[in-house]
Amino acid sequence: MAKKKVAKVGIKREDGYLYFVDKKGNVSRAKMARGKKKGGKPTLVAKVGIEKEKGYLYFVDKQGDISAAKMVRGGKKKKKKKR
């Protein structure tokens, strides 16, 4: 799965939070749900505003930057039914 770096943000991650790229192209984080505890509402970490391209998965990589990977579509083909 080839990935490309879209934007250099360099955020520092904290334990117990899920970091993601929101609909507006900014980096947000939400408290992770553990056991019976509910997760928190997302908060904005960095305002980047990238334009998302269709067919790509955007994520925050280990360096704290935004990367994109081409989404794999398809899977196992279904067999045709005999009549």
TORDREN-597528 format. One record per residue (C-alpha): residue number from 1; residue in one letter; x negated, y, z. Coordinates in pm, whole numbers. Each point is the difference from the previous one (the first is absolute). Example, Ala and Ser with C-alpha at 12.3 -4.5 7.8 and 13.67 -1.06 7.14 Angstrom:
<pts>
<pt 1, 'A', <-1230, -450, 780>>
<pt 2, 'S', <-137, 344, -66>>
</pts>
This chain:
<pts>
<pt 1, 'M', <0, 0, 0>>
<pt 2, 'A', <-186, 305, -124>>
<pt 3, 'K', <56, 316, 200>>
<pt 4, 'K', <-82, 361, -67>>
<pt 5, 'K', <-54, 283, 246>>
<pt 6, 'V', <260, 271, -56>>
<pt 7, 'A', <-83, 261, 267>>
<pt 8, 'K', <-272, 40, 263>>
<pt 9, 'V', <168, 79, 331>>
<pt 10, 'G', <-230, -159, 261>>
<pt 11, 'I', <253, -40, 282>>
<pt 12, 'K', <-98, -174, 323>>
<pt 13, 'R', <238, -280, 96>>
<pt 14, 'E', <136, -60, 349>>
<pt 15, 'D', <97, -344, 131>>
<pt 16, 'G', <371, -80, 15>>
<pt 17, 'Y', <99, 209, -303>>
<pt 18, 'L', <93, -93, -356>>
<pt 19, 'Y', <-144, 240, -259>>
<pt 20, 'F', <168, 34, -341>>
<pt 21, 'V', <55, 230, -298>>
<pt 22, 'D', <353, 146, 18>>
<pt 23, 'K', <237, 92, -284>>
<pt 24, 'K', <-147, 350, -34>>
<pt 25, 'G', <-356, -136, -39>>
<pt 26, 'N', <-117, 98, 350>>
<pt 27, 'V', <-162, -223, 264>>
<pt 28, 'S', <235, -80, 289>>
<pt 29, 'R', <-12, -231, 299>>
<pt 30, 'A', <256, -180, 215>>
<pt 31, 'K', <-39, -177, 334>>
<pt 32, 'M', <8, -377, -55>>
<pt 33, 'A', <275, -204, 163>>
<pt 34, 'R', <-134, -254, 250>>
<pt 35, 'G', <218, -265, 162>>
<pt 36, 'K', <325, 157, 118>>
<pt 37, 'K', <-135, 356, -36>>
<pt 38, 'K', <134, 196, -297>>
<pt 39, 'G', <-225, 175, -249>>
<pt 40, 'G', <-25, 379, -16>>
<pt 41, 'K', <105, 252, -262>>
<pt 42, 'P', <-261, 88, -264>>
<pt 43, 'T', <-216, 308, 53>>
<pt 44, 'L', <-204, 183, -262>>
<pt 45, 'V', <-378, -50, 35>>
<pt 46, 'A', <-139, 166, -315>>
<pt 47, 'K', <174, 205, -268>>
<pt 48, 'V', <-139, -123, -333>>
<pt 49, 'G', <293, 7, -244>>
<pt 50, 'I', <-125, -250, -258>>
<pt 51, 'E', <213, -86, -303>>
<pt 52, 'K', <92, -369, 15>>
<pt 53, 'E', <-16, -199, -322>>
<pt 54, 'K', <257, -273, -67>>
<pt 55, 'G', <-133, -357, 31>>
<pt 56, 'Y', <-265, 80, 263>>
<pt 57, 'L', <-13, -69, 374>>
<pt 58, 'Y', <-144, 289, 201>>
<pt 59, 'F', <-163, -61, 340>>
<pt 60, 'V', <-250, 141, 250>>
<pt 61, 'D', <-326, -197, -30>>
<pt 62, 'K', <-265, -80, 265>>
<pt 63, 'Q', <-183, 329, -60>>
<pt 64, 'G', <321, 198, 67>>
<pt 65, 'D', <47, 100, -364>>
<pt 66, 'I', <298, -61, -231>>
<pt 67, 'S', <-49, -284, -247>>
<pt 68, 'A', <225, -158, -262>>
<pt 69, 'A', <25, -356, -133>>
<pt 70, 'K', <200, -125, -297>>
<pt 71, 'M', <307, -191, 120>>
<pt 72, 'V', <20, -361, -106>>
<pt 73, 'R', <334, -78, -160>>
<pt 74, 'G', <128, -340, -95>>
<pt 75, 'G', <-74, -316, 191>>
<pt 76, 'K', <99, -356, -79>>
<pt 77, 'K', <220, -39, -307>>
<pt 78, 'K', <333, -177, 44>>
<pt 79, 'K', <68, -313, -202>>
<pt 80, 'K', <282, 6, -254>>
<pt 81, 'K', <306, -207, 90>>
<pt 82, 'K', <92, -287, -233>>
<pt 83, 'R', <363, -22, -109>>
</pts>
